[in-house]
């Protein structure tokens, strides 16, 4: 679970032009949120309960 979170965070923290997005707190917060959701998705198929809201 930690490996998934770390891998997702690393992929999102680097920008396509090669710069690092850690200088912007909003970018870091979004990357951390996405990493946590990715890690939680290993334990449950729909951690944000989006499928239930669509019904």
Backbone as CSV, one residue per row, in Angstrom:
resi,resn,N_x,N_y,N_z,CA_x,CA_y,CA_z,C_x,C_y,C_z
1,UNK,0.822,-1.176,0.000,0.000,0.000,0.000,0.877,1.255,0.000
2,UNK,1.941,1.246,0.769,2.843,2.389,0.828,3.544,2.575,-0.519
3,UNK,3.884,1.480,-1.162,4.550,1.548,-2.463,3.654,2.199,-3.511
4,UNK,2.380,1.884,-3.493,1.433,2.496,-4.435,1.313,3.988,-4.166
5,UNK,1.191,4.366,-2.917,1.072,5.782,-2.567,2.330,6.548,-2.965
6,UNK,3.486,6.006,-2.674,4.732,6.679,-3.007,4.924,6.779,-4.514
7,UNK,4.622,5.722,-5.237,4.759,5.743,-6.694,3.825,6.765,-7.329
8,UNK,2.593,6.814,-6.871,1.645,7.789,-7.404,2.087,9.203,-7.074
9,UNK,2.553,9.415,-5.854,3.002,10.743,-5.456,4.186,11.192,-6.308
10,UNK,5.140,10.298,-6.546,6.302,10.657,-7.358,5.913,10.978,-8.801
11,UNK,4.956,10.245,-9.341,4.531,10.513,-10.712,3.821,11.858,-10.826
12,UNK,3.095,12.264,-9.802,2.336,13.511,-9.868,3.139,14.737,-9.457
13,UNK,4.200,14.564,-8.699,4.941,15.710,-8.186,5.877,16.294,-9.237
14,UNK,6.271,15.516,-10.237,7.142,16.021,-11.292,6.304,16.495,-12.471
15,UNK,6.621,17.674,-12.980,5.910,18.241,-14.126,6.476,17.685,-15.427
16,UNK,5.719,17.724,-16.525,6.207,17.183,-17.798,7.475,17.861,-18.322
17,UNK,7.698,19.115,-17.970,8.897,19.802,-18.451,10.135,19.492,-17.604
18,UNK,9.989,18.643,-16.601,11.122,18.230,-15.779,11.255,18.991,-14.478
19,UNK,10.460,20.033,-14.281,10.539,20.782,-13.030,9.790,20.041,-11.923
20,UNK,10.072,20.413,-10.707,9.477,19.758,-9.547,8.354,20.637,-9.016
21,UNK,7.203,20.034,-8.725,6.043,20.786,-8.271,5.951,20.953,-6.774
22,UNK,7.042,20.721,-6.045,6.976,20.813,-4.590,7.032,22.236,-4.070
23,UNK,7.175,23.206,-4.961,7.232,24.602,-4.528,5.841,25.212,-4.419
24,UNK,4.844,24.511,-4.885,3.466,24.987,-4.842,2.693,24.078,-3.886
25,UNK,2.183,24.645,-2.803,1.511,23.837,-1.772,0.244,23.187,-2.311
26,UNK,-0.435,23.833,-3.238,-1.642,23.234,-3.815,-1.287,21.998,-4.635
27,UNK,-0.195,22.052,-5.359,0.248,20.906,-6.158,0.602,19.730,-5.245
28,UNK,1.286,20.015,-4.166,1.666,18.962,-3.215,0.417,18.368,-2.569
29,UNK,-0.551,19.199,-2.215,-1.778,18.709,-1.574,-2.566,17.801,-2.519
30,UNK,-2.663,18.178,-3.788,-3.373,17.343,-4.760,-2.635,16.025,-4.970
31,UNK,-1.315,16.070,-5.030,-0.532,14.842,-5.207,-0.678,13.918,-3.999
32,UNK,-0.683,14.476,-2.808,-0.856,13.660,-1.600,-2.251,13.046,-1.569
33,UNK,-3.272,13.832,-1.904,-4.642,13.318,-1.932,-4.775,12.173,-2.931
34,UNK,-4.230,12.350,-4.131,-4.302,11.294,-5.147,-3.538,10.049,-4.716
35,UNK,-2.413,10.235,-4.049,-1.634,9.090,-3.571,-2.384,8.322,-2.495
36,UNK,-3.043,9.023,-1.602,-3.812,8.360,-0.544,-5.000,7.610,-1.140
37,UNK,-5.698,8.221,-2.090,-6.829,7.541,-2.734,-6.348,6.312,-3.488
38,UNK,-5.207,6.411,-4.154,-4.662,5.246,-4.869,-4.317,4.122,-3.898
39,UNK,-3.741,4.479,-2.759,-3.403,3.452,-1.772,-4.653,2.842,-1.149
40,UNK,-5.662,3.661,-0.876,-6.907,3.140,-0.293,-7.686,2.281,-1.282
41,UNK,-7.505,2.529,-2.568,-8.230,1.740,-3.562,-7.758,0.290,-3.586
42,UNK,-6.623,0.007,-2.983,-6.180,-1.385,-2.862,-7.007,-2.142,-1.830
43,UNK,-7.562,-1.435,-0.875,-8.339,-2.081,0.182,-9.821,-2.166,-0.155
44,UNK,-10.342,-1.182,-0.888,-11.742,-1.208,-1.292,-11.837,-0.714,-2.734
45,UNK,-12.740,-1.274,-3.525,-12.808,-0.913,-4.937,-13.214,0.537,-5.194
46,UNK,-13.968,1.150,-4.306,-14.463,2.503,-4.515,-14.320,3.299,-3.211
47,UNK,-13.094,3.788,-2.894,-12.879,4.425,-1.593,-13.642,5.738,-1.417
48,UNK,-13.988,6.422,-2.492,-14.718,7.683,-2.379,-16.224,7.499,-2.501
49,UNK,-16.663,6.261,-2.692,-18.092,5.906,-2.832,-18.755,6.671,-3.977
50,UNK,-18.031,6.804,-5.082,-18.554,7.501,-6.253,-19.607,6.674,-6.991
51,UNK,-19.442,5.364,-6.964,-20.378,4.494,-7.651,-21.760,4.553,-7.004
52,UNK,-21.825,4.681,-5.698,-23.102,4.761,-4.987,-23.788,6.098,-5.249
53,UNK,-23.028,7.155,-5.420,-23.602,8.479,-5.661,-24.195,8.590,-7.066
54,UNK,-23.714,7.785,-7.999,-24.199,7.849,-9.373,-25.575,7.203,-9.526
55,UNK,-25.955,6.389,-8.588,-27.250,5.679,-8.700,-28.397,6.533,-8.343
